[in-house]
Amino acid sequence: MANNPRRVYWDACTWIALIQREKIAVAGSDRDTFCRAVIAEAKRNKIEILTSTLSLVEVCKNPKIRTSDEDQIGAYFENDYILLMNVDRLVGEHARMLMMAGHTGLKPPDAIHVASAILGNVSEFHTFDGGGEKKGLLDLDQKIDRLDGGKLRICTPDLGGTPPPLLSGMQNP
């Protein structure tokens, strides 16, 4: 039996951290390093990254991104290990159910991302949204049901507790 790659979901803020090479500290490292570690594993066919087509738009909300070359931004999503999920009626209805459930801190775009992750059967949802005093997606860890009945793990990008490798020479994914 062939080993299937682990499927994770990336929220738009994860893509932004990667594209902007954010150096904001997270668990003894920085956002960019953690994102690049996941990308490195994806390049080795250990991980598939699922994201909503909504991410294609949301990465442009930051003015720094908007000044980048459009082809360069699009290149981040043009890899075999990245799977795009369309925002269709099923995703919209599932997102609406999540909103109706009253999860604190869940905004409509977040609900679309979470619904996409659930319908895409991911093992983890990677984000930097929330935690601490700021309510957001990280606060919903283990509080949302997956299709298989388990709880969705919502966390910052990581490799299951494995420290990220040194990635000093990595270029765009």
C-alpha positions as CSV (number, residue, x, y, z in Angstrom):
1,M,0.0,0.0,0.0
2,A,1.4,3.4,-1.0
3,N,1.8,6.1,1.6
4,N,-0.6,8.9,1.0
5,P,0.5,12.3,1.9
6,R,-1.0,13.9,5.0
7,R,-3.6,16.6,3.9
8,V,-3.6,19.9,5.7
9,Y,-5.5,23.1,5.1
10,W,-3.9,26.5,4.9
11,D,-5.9,29.6,5.8
12,A,-5.2,32.8,3.8
13,C,-3.1,34.2,6.6
14,T,-0.7,31.3,6.3
15,W,-0.2,32.0,2.6
16,I,0.4,35.7,3.5
17,A,3.0,34.7,6.1
18,L,4.8,32.6,3.4
19,I,4.5,35.2,0.6
20,Q,5.6,38.1,2.8
21,R,8.3,36.0,4.7
22,E,6.8,37.1,8.0
23,K,9.3,37.1,10.8
24,I,6.7,37.3,13.6
25,A,7.7,35.0,16.4
26,V,5.8,31.7,16.9
27,A,6.9,28.9,19.3
28,G,10.6,29.7,19.2
29,S,10.8,30.4,15.5
30,D,8.9,32.6,13.1
31,R,5.9,32.3,10.8
32,D,7.9,32.1,7.6
33,T,10.2,29.3,8.9
34,F,7.2,27.2,9.9
35,C,5.4,27.7,6.6
36,R,8.6,26.9,4.6
37,A,9.0,23.7,6.7
38,V,5.6,22.5,5.6
39,I,6.3,23.5,2.0
40,A,9.5,21.5,2.2
41,E,7.6,18.4,3.4
42,A,5.0,19.0,0.6
43,K,7.8,19.0,-2.0
44,R,8.8,15.6,-0.6
45,N,5.2,14.3,-1.1
46,K,4.7,14.0,2.6
47,I,2.0,16.7,2.8
48,E,-0.8,18.0,0.5
49,I,-1.9,21.5,1.1
50,L,-5.6,22.2,0.5
51,T,-6.9,25.8,0.4
52,S,-10.0,27.6,-0.8
53,T,-10.0,29.6,-4.0
54,L,-11.0,32.4,-1.6
55,S,-7.3,32.4,-0.6
56,L,-6.4,33.6,-4.1
57,V,-8.2,36.8,-3.3
58,E,-7.5,37.2,0.4
59,V,-3.7,37.2,-0.1
60,C,-4.2,40.5,-1.8
61,K,-5.8,42.3,1.1
62,N,-2.5,43.4,2.5
63,P,-1.1,46.5,0.6
64,K,2.4,44.9,0.6
65,I,1.1,42.0,-1.4
66,R,-0.7,44.2,-3.9
67,T,2.5,45.8,-4.9
68,S,4.0,42.4,-5.8
69,D,4.0,41.0,-9.3
70,E,0.7,39.2,-10.0
71,D,2.5,36.3,-11.7
72,Q,4.7,35.9,-8.6
73,I,1.7,35.7,-6.3
74,G,-0.1,33.2,-8.6
75,A,3.1,31.0,-8.7
76,Y,2.6,30.1,-5.0
77,F,-0.6,28.3,-6.0
78,E,0.8,26.6,-9.1
79,N,2.3,23.4,-7.5
80,D,1.1,19.8,-7.6
81,Y,1.1,19.6,-3.8
82,I,-1.4,22.5,-3.5
83,L,-5.1,21.6,-4.0
84,L,-7.6,24.4,-4.6
85,M,-11.2,23.9,-3.5
86,N,-13.9,26.0,-5.2
87,V,-16.4,27.9,-3.2
88,D,-19.6,26.3,-4.4
89,R,-23.0,25.8,-2.9
90,L,-22.0,22.8,-0.7
91,V,-19.1,24.8,0.8
92,G,-21.4,27.8,1.2
93,E,-24.1,25.8,2.9
94,H,-21.6,24.1,5.2
95,A,-20.1,27.5,6.1
96,R,-23.6,28.8,6.9
97,M,-24.2,25.9,9.2
98,L,-20.9,26.8,11.0
99,M,-22.0,30.4,11.3
100,M,-25.4,29.4,12.6
101,A,-23.7,27.2,15.3
102,G,-22.5,30.4,16.9
103,H,-18.8,29.7,17.1
104,T,-17.2,32.7,18.8
105,G,-14.8,34.6,16.6
106,L,-15.9,32.9,13.4
107,K,-16.4,35.4,10.6
108,P,-17.9,34.5,7.2
109,P,-14.6,34.2,5.3
110,D,-13.3,32.0,8.1
111,A,-16.4,29.8,7.9
112,I,-15.7,29.3,4.2
113,H,-12.2,28.2,5.0
114,V,-13.3,25.8,7.8
115,A,-16.1,24.4,5.6
116,S,-13.6,23.8,2.8
117,A,-11.2,22.1,5.2
118,I,-14.0,19.8,6.6
119,L,-15.3,18.9,3.1
120,G,-11.7,18.4,1.9
121,N,-11.1,15.8,4.7
122,V,-8.0,17.4,6.1
123,S,-6.2,16.2,9.2
124,E,-5.2,19.7,10.3
125,F,-6.2,23.4,9.7
126,H,-3.1,25.7,9.7
127,T,-3.6,29.3,10.6
128,F,-2.1,32.2,12.6
129,D,-5.6,33.7,13.3
130,G,-6.4,34.1,16.9
131,G,-5.0,32.7,20.1
132,G,-4.3,34.6,23.3
133,E,-6.5,37.6,23.8
134,K,-7.4,37.9,20.1
135,K,-10.3,35.6,19.4
136,G,-10.0,33.8,16.1
137,L,-9.7,30.4,14.5
138,L,-7.0,29.0,16.8
139,D,-9.5,29.3,19.6
140,L,-11.8,26.8,17.8
141,D,-9.2,24.0,17.9
142,Q,-11.0,20.7,18.6
143,K,-14.4,22.4,18.8
144,I,-15.6,21.7,15.2
145,D,-16.7,18.3,14.0
146,R,-15.0,16.7,11.0
147,L,-17.0,14.5,8.6
148,D,-15.6,11.4,10.2
149,G,-16.9,12.5,13.6
150,G,-13.5,13.5,15.0
151,K,-12.7,17.1,16.0
152,L,-10.8,19.4,13.6
153,R,-7.3,20.2,14.8
154,I,-6.7,24.0,14.2
155,C,-3.1,25.0,14.8
156,T,-0.2,27.0,13.5
157,P,1.7,25.3,10.7
158,D,3.9,22.6,12.1
159,L,5.2,19.1,11.3
160,G,3.5,17.3,14.1
161,G,5.9,18.5,16.8
162,T,9.0,18.1,14.6
163,P,11.2,21.2,14.7
164,P,11.5,22.8,11.3
165,P,14.6,22.0,9.2
166,L,17.1,24.8,8.4
167,L,15.7,26.4,5.3
168,S,18.1,29.2,4.7
169,G,18.5,28.6,1.0
170,M,14.8,28.1,0.1
171,Q,13.3,30.2,-2.7
172,N,9.6,30.6,-3.6
173,P,7.7,27.3,-3.3
